[in-house]
């Protein structure tokens, strides 16, 4: 089964950090700290995203990473493919590398499953994940405020 590598996972998290940044720019150090990813590893991930045209790197004092194109045009499939194949097995590579596909009763199932994986990942836009992350952050901030109020009230009654 398809299992994302750590690089693909971290790549997606870096893209979320960059796309969700209020300034639209994030440094590797900021993203590493915010996303709890080892800095040196994230630098390599960032280089891959730059080389695949998903991020732009800017050097200097005001440097950092920005999205290479609007978040609405970047899919999760684009990001994952920067790091690895999404093929479920050799039957699903392009071109297929399975000699048994003409006689295999499971081949059509693999093709359908592969198509579904690509449809789902290709249909999920970075922009929707950025919006979801913002909602989760707001929800988390609300919980912290409520928790502090409850703790403060408990302290008054003690």
C-alpha positions as CSV (number, residue, x, y, z in Angstrom):
1,X,0.0,0.0,0.0
2,X,1.0,3.6,-0.5
3,X,2.7,4.9,2.5
4,X,4.1,8.4,2.4
5,X,7.8,8.9,3.3
6,X,8.9,11.3,6.0
7,X,10.1,13.7,3.3
8,X,6.7,13.8,1.6
9,X,5.0,14.4,5.0
10,X,7.5,17.1,6.0
11,X,7.2,18.6,2.5
12,X,3.4,19.0,2.9
13,X,3.9,20.5,6.4
14,X,6.4,23.0,5.0
15,X,4.1,24.0,2.2
16,X,1.3,24.5,4.9
17,X,3.7,26.6,6.9
18,X,4.7,28.8,4.0
19,X,1.2,29.1,2.5
20,X,-0.3,29.8,6.0
21,X,2.2,32.4,6.9
22,X,0.6,35.9,7.3
23,X,3.5,37.5,5.3
24,X,3.5,34.7,2.7
25,X,7.2,34.0,3.5
26,X,8.7,31.6,6.0
27,X,12.3,30.7,6.7
28,X,13.3,27.1,7.1
29,X,14.2,27.8,10.8
30,X,10.7,29.2,11.5
31,X,9.0,26.3,9.8
32,X,11.2,23.7,11.5
33,X,10.3,25.2,14.9
34,X,6.6,25.6,14.2
35,X,6.2,22.2,12.6
36,X,8.6,20.4,15.0
37,X,10.8,19.1,12.1
38,X,14.6,18.7,12.3
39,X,16.1,21.8,10.7
40,X,18.8,20.1,8.5
41,X,16.3,17.6,7.2
42,X,13.8,20.3,6.4
43,X,16.4,22.2,4.4
44,X,16.8,19.2,2.1
45,X,13.0,18.9,1.8
46,X,12.8,22.6,0.9
47,X,15.4,22.2,-1.8
48,X,13.3,19.4,-3.4
49,X,10.2,21.6,-3.3
50,X,12.2,24.5,-5.0
51,X,13.6,22.2,-7.7
52,X,10.1,20.9,-8.5
53,X,8.7,24.5,-8.8
54,X,6.5,24.5,-5.7
55,X,8.5,26.9,-3.6
56,X,10.7,29.9,-4.4
57,X,13.7,30.6,-2.3
58,X,14.8,34.1,-1.6
59,X,18.2,34.8,0.1
60,X,19.1,37.7,2.3
61,X,17.7,39.5,5.4
62,X,14.1,39.4,4.2
63,X,14.6,36.0,2.6
64,X,12.8,32.8,3.1
65,X,10.4,30.6,1.1
66,X,7.2,31.6,-0.8
67,X,4.8,29.5,-2.8
68,X,5.8,29.4,-6.4
69,X,2.2,29.7,-7.5
70,X,-1.2,30.3,-5.8
71,X,-2.2,27.7,-3.2
72,X,-5.4,27.1,-5.1
73,X,-3.3,25.6,-8.0
74,X,-1.2,23.3,-5.9
75,X,-2.6,19.9,-5.0
76,X,-1.4,17.4,-2.4
77,X,-0.6,15.1,-5.4
78,X,1.8,17.8,-6.7
79,X,3.6,17.9,-3.4
80,X,3.8,14.1,-2.8
81,X,5.1,13.6,-6.4
82,X,8.0,15.9,-5.7
83,X,9.3,13.3,-3.4
84,X,8.0,9.9,-4.5
85,X,5.8,7.9,-6.9
86,X,2.2,7.5,-5.8
87,X,2.1,4.1,-7.6
88,X,0.5,1.4,-5.4
89,X,2.5,-1.3,-7.1
90,X,4.4,-2.0,-10.3
91,X,1.1,-2.6,-12.2
92,X,0.3,1.1,-11.5
93,X,3.5,2.8,-12.6
94,X,3.5,4.8,-15.8
95,X,4.1,2.8,-18.0
96,X,3.0,-0.3,-16.2
97,X,5.8,-2.7,-15.5
98,X,3.8,-5.8,-14.8
99,X,4.0,-8.7,-17.3
100,X,1.0,-10.4,-15.8
101,X,-1.5,-7.5,-16.2
102,X,-3.2,-9.2,-19.3
103,X,-3.9,-12.4,-17.3
104,X,-4.3,-11.0,-13.8
105,X,-7.8,-10.8,-12.4
106,X,-6.7,-8.2,-9.8
107,X,-5.2,-5.8,-12.3
108,X,-8.4,-3.8,-12.9
109,X,-8.8,-3.4,-9.1
110,X,-5.2,-2.0,-8.8
111,X,-5.9,0.4,-11.7
112,X,-9.2,1.6,-10.1
113,X,-7.5,2.0,-6.6
114,X,-4.6,3.9,-8.2
115,X,-7.1,6.2,-10.0
116,X,-9.0,6.8,-6.8
117,X,-5.7,7.7,-4.9
118,X,-4.7,10.2,-7.6
119,X,-8.2,11.7,-7.8
120,X,-8.4,12.3,-4.0
121,X,-4.8,13.6,-3.7
122,X,-5.2,15.7,-6.9
123,X,-8.5,17.1,-5.8
124,X,-7.2,18.3,-2.4
125,X,-5.8,21.8,-2.8
126,X,-3.2,23.3,-0.6
127,X,-5.5,26.3,-0.1
128,X,-8.2,24.2,1.5
129,X,-5.6,22.6,3.9
130,X,-4.3,26.1,4.8
131,X,-7.9,27.1,5.6
132,X,-8.4,24.0,7.7
133,X,-5.2,24.6,9.6
134,X,-6.3,28.1,10.4
135,X,-9.6,26.8,11.7
136,X,-7.9,24.2,13.8
137,X,-5.5,26.9,15.2
138,X,-8.4,29.1,16.1
139,X,-10.2,26.2,17.7
140,X,-7.1,25.3,19.7
141,X,-6.6,28.9,20.8
142,X,-10.3,29.0,22.0
143,X,-9.7,25.8,24.0
144,X,-6.6,27.3,25.7
145,X,-8.6,30.5,26.6
146,X,-11.4,28.4,28.1
147,X,-9.0,26.2,30.0
148,X,-7.2,29.2,31.5
149,X,-10.5,30.7,32.6
150,X,-11.6,27.4,34.2
151,X,-8.2,27.1,36.0
152,X,-8.4,30.7,37.1
153,X,-12.0,30.1,38.4
154,X,-10.8,27.0,40.3
155,X,-8.0,29.0,41.9
156,X,-10.6,31.6,43.2
157,X,-12.7,28.8,44.8
158,X,-9.8,27.1,46.5
